[in-house]
Amino acid sequence: MTDVLDMTVIEELLSLSDDGDPELLLDLIGMFLADGPTKLSSIVEGLGSGDLEQIERAAHSLKGSSGNLGARRLQYACEEMQVASRGHDMSTTKQLAPQMSACFDEARRALEAIRQRYAH
């Protein structure tokens, strides 16, 4: 899992609570799992319509939430897509989409496992 998630970020989030309560971590994971598919759908929609601005916004948002949870591979994939879409490079943006989707899936699975571990 450490190749998917930077566990130091997870540990930092856990340490923010005085009593070790994982509530903040679980809330962030929950928001990521609820919002991530919406961001991916927005990217797919933007790819279909040629809306590079929509793609850039969604990739930027997903990059931030993945970074907050230490999902580094996904964060970097989003950054690549954000840069390509900002540069009006639809060809590269389309080429990056499968990689970003795969990175999202592995981050989602890893975060679901973390959530299971700390759920009350």
N, C-alpha and C positions, 0 to 999 in steps of 0.2 A: 504494500500500500504506500510505502514511503516514496516509491517512484511516481505515484499519482498525486499524493498529497504531501506537502511540506508539514510534517508533524510538529515542527516547532511552532507553527502558526496555530495549530489546534491546541497545543499545550499552553500557548500564550492566552488564547481565548478562555481556556479553563482556569487559568491563574487569575483572571480578572475578578473572579468571585472570591470573596473572603473565605467562604466555607466550602469551596470546591464544587459548588452547585453548577451543573453544566447548562443551566437555563439559557444563558446568552448564546452559547455554542449551538444548542438545539434550535433556538429561534432563528439564528442565521442560516443554519442548514435547512430548516423548514422554508424560509423565504427563498433560498437558492433553488430548492427542489420545486417550489411552486412557480417561481418566476422564470427559471431557466428555459423550460420548454416554450414559454411565450416568446422569449428573446430569440430562440432558435427558429420558431415559426415566422417571426418578423424578418429574420435574415433570409429564410427560404422564400418568403413572399417578395422581399426586395430583389432577390436573384431572379425571380420569375418576371417581375415588372421592370427590371432594370433600374430600380431606385437605389443608387449607391449611397445616398444620404441616409436612407432608412437602414441600410445594412451597417453603415458606420455607427449610427446611434446605438443599434442593438448590440453590435460587437463591443462597443465601448462600455455599455452597461454590464454586459456579461463578463467582460474583462475585469471590471471592478469587483463584482460579487465573487468571482472565482479567486481573485487575488486575496480578498478578505478571508477566504477559507483555506488558502494555501494550495489551491488547485493550480499549480504552476504550469503544467502542460496546457491546460485549457486557457489559462491567462495569456500565455505566449501565442497560442493559436488565434485567440481573439485579437491580440495586438497586431498580428500579421494581417488578419482580415481587415482590421480597422485602417491600417496603413494603406493597404491595396485599394480599399474602397474610397478612402480620402484622396488617393492619387488617381481616381477615375480609371482604375485598371480592372475592368469587369472580368477579363479573362483570368487573371490571377485570383481575383475574388472567388470566382466559380471553382477554380482548382483547389482552393483552400477549404471550401465548404465541407467535403467529406472528412477531412482531417479534424476540423473543428467539431463536427458532429461526433466523431469517434472519441475525441478528448472529453466532450461533454458526457458521453455515456460512461466512460471510465471514472470520471469525477463523481458523477451521480451515484454509481455503485459504491464507490469508496465512502462517500458521505453518508449514504444510507447505512452502511456498516457501522460507521462512527455513531450515527444516531441510535442504532439498535444497541450499541454497547453502553451508551449513557442514558438511555430512556429509563424513566422510573417505573 
